[in-house]
Amino acid sequence: MLAAYAADLSPDDPLSGLVVGDRPEPEVPEGWVLVDVRAAALNHHDLWSLKGVGLGHERLPMILGCDAAGVDQEGREVLVHSVISSPGWTGEQTLDPRRTLLSELHQGTLAEQVAVPAGNLVPKSAGISFEEAACLPTAWLTAYKMLCVNGGPPGCTVLVQGVGGGVASAAIALGAATGYRVWATSRDEGRRQRALELGAEAVFEPGQRLPERVDVVLETVGAATWSHSLKSLRPGGTVVIAGATSGDAPSHAELTRIFFQQLRVQGSTMGNLEQLTQLVRVLEQTGVRPLIDRVLPLSEAAAGLAALERGEVFGKVVLTP
Ligand SMILES: NC(=O)c1ccc[n+]([C@@H]2O[C@H](COP(=O)([O-])OP(=O)(O)OC[C@H]3O[C@@H](n4cnc5c(N)ncnc54)[C@H](OP(=O)(O)O)[C@@H]3O)[C@@H](O)[C@H]2O)c1
């Protein structure tokens, strides 16, 4: 079957290790099922994998991709939940220290077929397209948990840093649709305008002083925006962090501000199966849909990943096998 996979790893030139070509059909262990992939979305995670972050040479070749929507062998339209628990784990999925995402230990979703644990399927609602559904399991689920589980209740003022990213653009659209007052920052004027179209109430340049302090900041940019995130919070406010695209060692950690203003720093990673199911319902009930930057054939995976690497995309890149 056709697949986009890591044949080699390179921290400096991640796309050099990418191959789009033939791979054997997936093996299906007991308790797992096969899904015919109709759409798969790209994430920054795929670039991290090609750089060798979270993926070692001993696991190559590895089919990339965390996100998929497709059809199971009984003909049901499904989303694939990407968090794979370790054998015997029964607690909260995202707290399993040995959990993995598809494409870390088990072959990923950028392929015609993917094998997943039977319990990792969520029904796709008919009103959501395969392309839209493929955006939900990683970026949208991460944004949903950051905002609605770890952030604060509707009505809060939420600052989203770096609007162009998949998680950030999802957080803006979801927040606006579910009753949050959303403010956002971006380095780029065009992206700031698009954030307004997505539902942000106000937009700012990175580091710009805000008209008032906010209840919650959603961080995925990391070092480049960390100091501003903490300065932007009201006393007792919460910064929820799920990523650090620009680096994870900020020059100003703002430790004094954290204790003196009694700020809460809340890490957040992916979400569980129940939260993915809730997210599908939120889409059904609000009508909000993932913003898709472009849909490409799987054979053009390299072009999609290159656009992601150059930071050119706004919303999600979706591949169709
Ligand atoms: N923990 C989890 O479960 C989880 C899940 C998904 C993603 N993540 C992580 O979250 C991060 C975001 O991923 P993503 O795919 O949504 O987006 P992304 O492509 O990594 O981009 C995020 C945004 O960061 C801003 N940015 C990048 N470099 C910057 C810099 N040097 N200075 C200022 N801003 C910068 C850009 O916004 P502007 O151009 O608009 O300024 C960009 O659109 C990644 O690190 C990813 O690994 C974590």
The ligand as a MOL file (V3000), in Angstrom:
LIG
                    3D

  0  0  0     0  0            999 V3000
M  V30 BEGIN CTAB
M  V30 COUNTS 48 52 0 0 0
M  V30 BEGIN ATOM
M  V30 1 N 1.0440 18.1700 23.7980 0
M  V30 2 C 0.2810 17.7490 22.8030 0
M  V30 3 O -0.5540 16.8810 22.9530 0
M  V30 4 C 0.4360 18.3950 21.4680 0
M  V30 5 C -0.5010 18.1630 20.4660 0
M  V30 6 C -0.3700 18.8570 19.2730 0
M  V30 7 C 0.7150 19.7170 19.0900 0
M  V30 8 N 1.6290 19.8620 20.0970 0 CHG=1
M  V30 9 C 2.7670 20.7720 19.9340 0
M  V30 10 O 2.2500 22.0890 19.8920 0
M  V30 11 C 3.0800 22.8960 19.0540 0
M  V30 12 C 2.1900 23.5680 18.0340 0
M  V30 13 O 1.9210 22.6660 16.9970 0
M  V30 14 P 1.0240 23.0790 15.7870 0
M  V30 15 O 1.1260 21.9570 14.8090 0
M  V30 16 O -0.2930 23.4950 16.2720 0 CHG=-1
M  V30 17 O 1.6720 24.4070 15.2090 0
M  V30 18 P 3.1230 24.8380 14.6530 0
M  V30 19 O 3.1560 24.5670 13.2010 0
M  V30 20 O 4.2000 24.2240 15.4620 0
M  V30 21 O 3.1060 26.4290 14.8470 0
M  V30 22 C 2.6730 27.0740 15.9870 0
M  V30 23 C 2.7080 28.5730 15.8060 0
M  V30 24 O 3.8100 29.0480 16.5510 0
M  V30 25 C 4.1560 30.3270 16.0780 0
M  V30 26 N 5.6160 30.3540 16.0310 0
M  V30 27 C 6.4340 29.4260 15.5220 0
M  V30 28 N 7.7160 29.7910 15.6890 0
M  V30 29 C 7.6990 30.9780 16.3130 0
M  V30 30 C 8.6970 31.8830 16.7470 0
M  V30 31 N 9.9910 31.6380 16.6050 0
M  V30 32 N 8.3030 33.0210 17.3350 0
M  V30 33 C 7.0000 33.2870 17.5190 0
M  V30 34 N 6.0110 32.4470 17.1140 0
M  V30 35 C 6.3600 31.3370 16.5330 0
M  V30 36 C 3.5330 30.5080 14.7310 0
M  V30 37 O 2.4670 31.4340 14.8450 0
M  V30 38 P 2.4000 32.8120 14.0090 0
M  V30 39 O 3.1060 32.5850 12.7300 0
M  V30 40 O 0.9420 33.0530 13.8690 0
M  V30 41 O 3.0560 33.8340 14.8610 0
M  V30 42 C 2.9920 29.1230 14.4270 0
M  V30 43 O 1.8650 29.1990 13.6190 0
M  V30 44 C 4.1340 21.9680 18.4600 0
M  V30 45 O 5.3290 22.1360 19.1830 0
M  V30 46 C 3.5550 20.5870 18.6660 0
M  V30 47 O 4.5340 19.6000 18.7740 0
M  V30 48 C 1.4990 19.2280 21.2650 0
M  V30 END ATOM
M  V30 BEGIN BOND
M  V30 1 1 1 2
M  V30 2 2 2 3
M  V30 3 1 2 4
M  V30 4 1 4 5
M  V30 5 2 4 48
M  V30 6 2 5 6
M  V30 7 1 6 7
M  V30 8 2 7 8
M  V30 9 1 8 9
M  V30 10 1 8 48
M  V30 11 1 9 10
M  V30 12 1 9 46
M  V30 13 1 10 11
M  V30 14 1 11 12
M  V30 15 1 11 44
M  V30 16 1 12 13
M  V30 17 1 13 14
M  V30 18 2 14 15
M  V30 19 1 14 16
M  V30 20 1 14 17
M  V30 21 1 17 18
M  V30 22 2 18 19
M  V30 23 1 18 20
M  V30 24 1 18 21
M  V30 25 1 21 22
M  V30 26 1 22 23
M  V30 27 1 23 24
M  V30 28 1 23 42
M  V30 29 1 24 25
M  V30 30 1 25 26
M  V30 31 1 25 36
M  V30 32 1 26 27
M  V30 33 1 26 35
M  V30 34 2 27 28
M  V30 35 1 28 29
M  V30 36 1 29 30
M  V30 37 2 29 35
M  V30 38 1 30 31
M  V30 39 2 30 32
M  V30 40 1 32 33
M  V30 41 2 33 34
M  V30 42 1 34 35
M  V30 43 1 36 37
M  V30 44 1 36 42
M  V30 45 1 37 38
M  V30 46 2 38 39
M  V30 47 1 38 40
M  V30 48 1 38 41
M  V30 49 1 42 43
M  V30 50 1 44 45
M  V30 51 1 44 46
M  V30 52 1 46 47
M  V30 END BOND
M  V30 END CTAB
M  END
